[in-house]
Amino acid sequence: MSEILPPDHLDVDAVLHALAEMEVEFVLIGALAVGMHGAVRATKDVDIVPNPAPANLERLAAAVRAIGGRQIGVDTEFLPHQPTDADGLAAGGSFQLATVHGQLDILQAGGSIPRYGDLAGAALEAPYEGLHVRYCSREHLIAMKRAAGRPRDLLDLDELGADAT
């Protein structure tokens, strides 16, 4: 099997509309959430933390299938869990996907990513291109950026008016 590479384009509107069309419940994190807090930064992907409820994971798996989601940079033949299947999503892994609209990263609790319930409890909501998008709180975003500690995360912390420690 040939390696799936990240797409060279991103249509944020199309990704978010595809998720909304399937009524997927999620909290937006990452660079797009940074932007929702007023600090504009370019990004190559849409990062979400989905509601882990079985019915929501069914809808998410259907949305991933509908937009041609395939894992990036891995040989999926030997992976036990697939993002196109609700049971694969329920296993709790994180997935980087190439889709027809660009890269979608499905991140679930673990490492620097808080549980969906914690994120959702503090999430904010804003209109975006005809949708109502839920995005993580500034506090959660700062904690995730500090924990990740990559150079771009440190720049995001500065843009968010927070220090790196």
N, C-alpha and C positions, 0 to 999 in steps of 0.2 A: 504494500500500500504506500502511495506517495504521501509525503508530509503535507499537511494543510498549513498554509502560511497565513499570517494576519492579513486582512484585506487592506488595500491602500486607500480606502475611502471610508467615510463615516457619515451616515445620514441619521442624526440623532432623532429627528422628528419621526422618521419611518420606524426606527426601533421602538421608540416609546409608543407610537400608535399601534404597532403590532402587539405589544404587550397589553395595551388598553383594550384592544379589540377582543382579546381572549379573557379580559377581566382579571388579569394577573395582579395580585397584591404584592407590592414590593416597596422598599425604601431605596431611593437613589443615594449613592455614596460616590466617593471619588471626585475627580475634577469637575464633573457637572454639578455636584453638590457644592463644591467650592464656589462655582459660578453663581449658584442660587443664593449664596451668602454674599454676593457682590464682588468677588475677586475673579476677574475674567482670566481664564487660562485655556489654551488649546488642549485638546485631548484626542486620543486615537480610539477611545472606547466608551461604552456605556457600562457603568458598574452598578449592579443592583444586589440587594439582599432580599430574597423572596420570603414571603410568609411560608413556613414549613408545613402548613396544614395540607393533608393529602389531596383534598379537592383543588387547592391552589397549585400544588405541584403538578397535578394532571393538566391544569390550564397552562402552566408554564411550559411543560413538555410539549403540549400541542403548539404553543407559540414558537418554540424553538424549531419544531419540525416545519411549521408554516414559513419560516424565514430561512430555511435551509441551514440551520445551525450545525456546524461540525467543529469538533475540538481542534484547536490550533497546536501544531508542533508535536503531536503525539501519535503513536500508532495505536489506534483505538481497538485494533483486533484483540489485544491482550488485556484491555482494561475491563474490569468487572462492572463499572457503573457508567451509564450513558445519560447525557442531559436531555435526550429525546424521549426518555422513559421516566415516568413519575417515580418508580422504585429506585432508579439510578440517582435521581435528584434527592430522594429521601435518605439516601445513604449519607448525605451531609457534606459531600465534597464540593469543591469549587471548580468552576469550569471556565476556560477561556475559549470563546467560540467565534469562528468566522461565520458571518451570515451574509445574505444578499445585500443587507443594508450597512454592513460594517461589523466591527468587533463588539460583542456583548460578553461581559464577564459576569458570571453568576457566582457570587461569593456567599458562603454560609459561615455560621459561627465557628470560630477557631482562630488561634493566633491573635491578630490584632482586630479581628472582626467581631463585634458584639452580637449577641443573639438578636434575632428579628424582633422579638417582643420588647426588648430594651430599646432598640432603635425606633420601633413604631410608636412606643409610648411617649417618646420625646420628639418625634418627627414633626416637621412643619409641612404645610401644603401651599402650593402656589399654582396659578394658572400657567400653562405652557402650551402654546399652539393648539388651543381648543381642548386641552386636557387639564386635569387636576393632578399634579405630580407631587408625591410625598418624597421629601428629601430629609436627610439626617440633620439633627440639631448641630449647631456650631460646636457644642461641647463634645459630642460623639466624634464629629469630624476631626477636631483638634486631637483627641485621644488617639484616633486611628492614624493620623498623620505622624504624630510623635512616635508611636509604636513602630511604624514602618521605617521611618528615619532615612529614606532615600533622599538624594539631593533635591528632587522635585517636590517631595513632601515638605522639606525644610523651607523651600521657597513658598509653598502654599501656606505654611504656618505664618510666615512673615506677612503674606497678603491678608491673612485672617486676623492679624494683629495679635498673634500669640507667639511666645518664645518656644524654642525647641525643647525645653526641659519641663 
